[in-house]
Structure formats: C-alpha cells, structure tokens
C-alpha cells in the first residue's frame, strides 16, 4: 500500500437548523467581533437571518461583508481582508456558496498573517496564522467547507489557487434547511460539480488513497440517488440533506486526492465568460469523461454499479461505458445545458480557452490521461457543438 496523508476540517456539525447554533460555536473561541462574509444574493434571500439574529442575541458584534461575487477576484478578497483588519475582527464566519467560503478562508488568513495574496499562490506557501474560521455552505456542490483550497481570479482572468492546510476551517456547519430554496438549475450545476469532485478524486493519478476512495464512493452514492429529486422537488429536506452530505464527503475526498482535467478545462469557461463554477464543470464533463475512458476504464467500471447496479455484471469496458452513459443521463434529466454555446462561447474563443486550460498544470498532472493543447481544444470543440441526444 502506498503511503498517504489525509487532512480535513476537525469539526463538523450536520443538522437541520444548525445555523441557529452558531453562537455556541463562536463562544468557544471567545470571539466578540465576527465578520460575516457572504454575497448580496444569499443575504437578500434571508439565508443569513437566523445566524445574524442568534449572534446578535448572544451579544456578539457582527460586521457584514457582502460584496463577494462568483469566481472571487483578488481585489474583492484583499478588500475584505483589509476591512477585517480595520474592524479588529477576531473570527470570520461565512454563509454562502463556494465563492463566499473561498473568500472567507483567505480573509481569515490574510487578516491575521498580514501577508500579500500574491505571495501565497501555489501549494503550501501559506504557513502563517489565521483568525478562527467557521464555514456554512448554502449550496451542495463545492465542498469548500472541508478543503484547504481557495480559488482566486487574477486581474488577467487567470484562475490561481492557494492550497495549504491553514485554509481548513475550524468548523464546518451543514444546515440543509439553507439549501431548500436553491433554484433547480443551481441545484443541478452544483450537484454535478460535487459528483465531479468524487469521480476525479477516485481517478486521480496523484495522491489517490483508500480514505478518499471510500469517501468518493459514498459521496457519489448520495449525490446520484438524490440529485434528480432535489432538482424536481426542491423542498424535499431528505434529498437536500443527502446532497449536502454527499457534497461534503466529496470535498473531503478531493482535498486529499486532487481533481484533474474537468476542473482544468472548466476554469477558463468560468473566468472568461463568468459562468458559475458548477455549470462550467458540467459543460466540459462529458467530453473529458469520454477522453479519459481508455485510461480510466477499470476505475470507471468500479464506480459504475453505484449509478446502475446492473453494471456489476458487465465486462469492465462495458461497465465503464455504462458509467459515462449514466452520468450523461443525470445531466440530461437535470436539464444541464448541453453546449458551451449556451453560455456565450464561440469557435473563436477556443484557442484562448485551450491555452488557458494548459496553464492549470496543478490539476492536469492528476488526470488519468495526459492532456495536450490539441486535446483540450478538441474537448472544447466537442462541447461547443454537442447537442445531447434525446433519451
């Protein structure tokens, strides 16, 4: 057995209504001034109300930073960190989607360490102290509440990552009630994102390990069993709970067995066309899956029975193909857009996108099959012209 290291968030609270218990957790840090990092949409939807009211009732001062946007630009992160320092913040709380949680991780770190964001891009460079950090996801997708990763959009629209154990929060608080109002298209895109995390962790060429493998399988089982219901019946608390737990388990998996080409090719879509991360992943997923099929056949075949129990009786090549078919069916049933054209991508954009994708070496090295510029261009071209066949 190969040696491995596994790290994750030390404390997890999973409970419907858990956000009302935040004052008890904040009190364990002796914090008196909390910076809530969120976005205007989440706050307007009322998803922070219960937490804000509970914290105020407990006599804890709350400052709100709600200028987070999708694919957070470095300028937003730096502005939030500056505000935290000026306010004398002693704990950072984030309630929101992956962009808010990623922003909060870096705000907690930069506000305490006083380092420059540009100096910590990469793996293991953030080694200083951070403020106490509590993350509360409102989507079942990124798994950011249990990953040591923050993704930043630079002024040149390049996606860069900060990867360091210091970014793991002290607490992940999972409250499925906060996800009940998610629109179907957001549920679908973020749910597919979480499934990609599980699949890419399981097939990762680097750092694949038995703990991540088991988490990835359980995550895929929960997500695939609940995503259709969550999309069609958004008030179904049981389905929402399964999605939120599956997303977290997938996050734990890929935090320790890193993602690969789906994410590498998704990043230019998000950065250039301002497409939400989950949807970016979904748009390139099938092309990458088909590209990887020859090199990941055994692993896809192992996962196939999770999506279709009948695949257990198929030869490996057929089971692997069946796995890809099942994923395509989930995308179709959940009404995920089938073509990059639907988000504004044109043929003339593919060269730039393929060039940018090839810069994601941190991710591409994990892919089961080597990806060249020509491969990336071909996958994009397929995703641009692909009209998903009818069932």
N, C-alpha and C positions, 0 to 999 in steps of 0.2 A: 504493500500500500504506500502511495506517495505521501510525504509529509505535507501538512497544510496548516494554515492559521485561519481561525474563524472569529470574527468580531461582530458584535451587534449592539443595539440600544439596550442598556442594562435593565430598564424598567418599562413595562407595557401595561396599560390599563385598557381593557376592552369591555365596554358596557354601554348599552343604550342609555343616553342621558349622561354619559361620563363627563361631558364638558362642564356640568354643574359642580363637579368635584375638584375643579382646578384650584380653588383657594386652599384646599387641604394640601395639595402637592406644592404649591408656591410657598406655603408656610414652612415646609421642611427646609427650605433654603434661607429662611429669614428675610426674604425679599420684601421690600417696602415700595419699590417703584418698578413697575413692569412696562416694557414696551411691547405692545401688540402689533405684530407685523402681519398685514393682510392686504386684500385689494378691495377696491370700491364695490365691485360686484358682489363679493362674499358678504361684505358688511351691509350693503343695501338689501340683500336677501334675508337679513336677520340672523345669519348663522353665527355671529359673534355675540348676539344679545345676551344669551343665558350666561356665558362666561363673563362678559363685562359686568353684568348685574351682580353675579355671585362674588366677583373680585371686589367690586365697589362696596358691597355689603360687608365684606370682611375687612374693610378699611385699607385696602391696598390701592395705591395710586396707579392709574392706568393712563399711559400715553399711547396714542394710536398712530401708526404709520401705515397709510392705506394706499400708497402710490405704487405698489407692486404691479407690474404688467407681465404678460406672458413672455417666456424666454428672457428673464430679467437682464436688462443691460447693466453693465458695470457701473454706470453713472447712478442708477437707482440704488444699487447696493451701497455704494460709497456715501450717497446722501443719507441713507437710513443709518449707517454706522456712525456718521458724523452727528446725527441727531441724538442717537443713543448716548454718545459721549457727552454731548452738551446737556442732556437732561439728567445725567447721573443715573442712568438705568442700571438696575442690579439684577434683572432677569429678563430674558427675551422669550416671549410666547408667540407662536404663530398658529393661526387658524386659517386654513386655506388650502389651495391646490399645491401642486408641486413647485410652482414658481415662487409662491409665498414661503414655503418651507425651505427651499434652497436659499432664498434671500435671507431668511432668519438665521440660518446656520452661519452664514458669512458675517452677518451683522453682529451676532454674539461673539464671533471670533475677532473681527476687526476692532470692535469697540473696546475689547479688553487688551488685545495684543498690540494695538496701535501700529500694526504693520501695513504696508501698501498691498492692495489687492494684486497688483501686477507681479508682486514678488512671490506669490504662493500658488500660481497656476502650476499644475502638474501633480505628481504623486508624492505625498509625504513631506511637503515643504512647510505646511502649517503645523508648527511644533510648539507654539506659544500657548498661553492660557486663553480661555474664553469665559464669557458670562454663562451662568446657568441657562439651560435651554429646554423648553417644552414644545413639542410639535403635535398639532392636532389636524389631521388631514380631513378635507371635506370632499375629496374625490377618491374613488377606489382605482388607483392607477399607478402613480409614480413610485409608491413605497418609500418616498423620501424620508419619512419619519424613522426609518431604520437603516439608512445608508450614510456612509461617510463622504458623500459626494454632493457638490453643488456645481451646477452648470451655469455659465455666465456667457452672455452675448457681448462681445467686444465692440468698440466703435466701428470696426471694419466688418461687422456682422458675422465674424467667426465665432463658433462655439468653443469655449475653453472650459476645462474642468479643474476644480480644486478637489483633490482626493486626499483625505487624511482622517485618521481615527478621531481627531479632535472635533470633527464636524458631527459625529454621532451625538444625538441629544441625550439629555439625562432621562427624559420620559417621552414615550410615545403614548398619546391618549387617543384611543379609537372609539368614536361615538357614531355608530351607524345612523342615528337619527339625523345627523348633519348631512347625510348623503341622500335623504329621501326626496328632496326637491330637484335633484340633478336632472336636466333635460335628457331625453333619450339619446340624442347624438353625442352628448358629452359622456354619458354612461358607456356608450359603445366604444368611443375612441379611447377613454381612459382604461376601460376594461381590457381592450385589445393590447394596450400598452403594458398592462400588468402581465398578460399572457406571454407577451414577447419577453419580458424580464425572466419569466420562468423557463421558457424554451431556450433562450440564449445562455442562461446560467447553466442549464443541463448540458448544453452542447459546447460550452466554452472550451477553447483549446488550452487556455491557461487557467490554472488555479481551480479547475473542476475538483470538487471534493465531496465526500459522502454526506456531509450535513446539508450542503447546498442542494445536492441531488434529491434528498428526501423532501426538503422544503419546496423545491421546484415542482415535484410531482404532486404534493398536497395542494400547492397553490393552483396548479393547472386544473386539478380535480374540482376545487371550489369555484374557480372562475368559470370554467366551461359549463359547470352544472347550473350556474346562476345568472350568467350574463344575459341570456335571452329573456328570462323573467324580469330581471332588473330593467331591461330596456322597454319591455312592453307593459310592465306594472311597477312603475317607479316607487309606489308607496308600500311595496312589499318589504317589510322590515327584515324578514328572514333572508330573502335574496340579497338585500343590501348588506346585511351582516356577512354573508358568505363572500360577497365581492370585496368588502373592506378587509376581512381577514386574509383572503387569498392574495390581495394586493400587498399586504404587509409581509406575508410569508415569501412572496416572490421578491420583494425588496431585500429581505434577509439573504435570500439565495444569491441574487446578482451582486450584492455588496461584497460578496466573498468569492464569487466565480463570475467575472465581469462579462458584460454584454458585448455585442460584436457588430456585424455588418448592418443589421436592421437599423440600429441606432446611428451608426456612422453615416448611412445614407439618408436617414431621417433628419439629421441636424441641419443640413443645408436647406431643406424644404422649410423647416421652421424658421431659420434665421433670415432667409431671403424673402420668403413670402408671408411671414408672420402667421404661420399655421400652427395651431396648438400641438404640443409635442406628441400627445397620444395619437392624434389624427395623422401626423407626419409618419409615425411608425406604421400605422395601419396601411397607409398608402403604398409603402415600399415592402411591406411584409411578405406578400405572396411571391413577388419577384425574387427576393432573397431566399425564401424557403425553397423555391424550385431550383435556384442556382446552387444551393448547398446540398441538395438531395443526394447527389452522388457521393459526397464525402461524409454525410451525417446519417446515412441510411440506417445503420444499426441503432443509433440513438433515437432517431425519429420513430423507428419501429418499436422501440421500448416504450415510448410515450403514447403511441397510437391507441392502445386499449383504454387509456384514460378518457379519450374522446369518443371511442367506439369500441365497446367490449368485444365485438365480433372480430376486431383486428388481431386479437390474441391468437387466433387460429390461422392467420395468414403467413406466408413466407415473408422474410424481412423486407424484401424490395416492395412487395405489395402493401405490407403494413405501413411502411414509410410513406408510400404514395397516398395511402388512405388517410394518414395523419394530415398531410398537406391539404387534401380534399376537405377534411372535416374543418380545418381552420378557415378555408375559403367559404364554407357553408355558414360558419358563425359570422364572418364578416358580412356576407350577403343577407343573412337573416336579421342582423342588427343594423342594416342599412348604412354600412360604412361606404363612403364614396369609393368608386372603383377605379378612378383615373386621376392622375395628377392635374389634368386639365381642369377638373372641377374646383381646384384651389388656385387657378391662375397661372399654372406652369405652361410654357410654350416650348416648342422644339429648340428655339434659340437659347433657352436657358440651360439646356442640359450640359453643355461644356463646362460652364461655370460651376454647376452643381456637382458634376463628377470631379472637377478639380478640387473643390472644397471638401468633398467626401474623402478624398485621398489624404487630406491633412489629418484625418481622425485616426492616426496610427495607434493611439492608445486603445482604440476599440477594434480596429481591423486585425490586429495581431491575435485577437481571441477567436476569430471566425474559423469554423471547421475547414473552410476552403479559402485559399488566398484570393484576394480581390484586387484586380488591376484597374487602371483608369478605364480601359475598354470595357471591363466587366461592369463597372459602376455605371458607365454611360448606357450600356445595353439594358441594365435593370431599370434605369430611369426611363429609357425609351419604351420598354415594355409597359411600365406603369403609366406612362403618358397615353399610350394607345390602347391600353387594355380596356375592353368592355367586358365586365364579368358576365360569363354565360348565365342564362337563366337556369334555375334549378330544374 
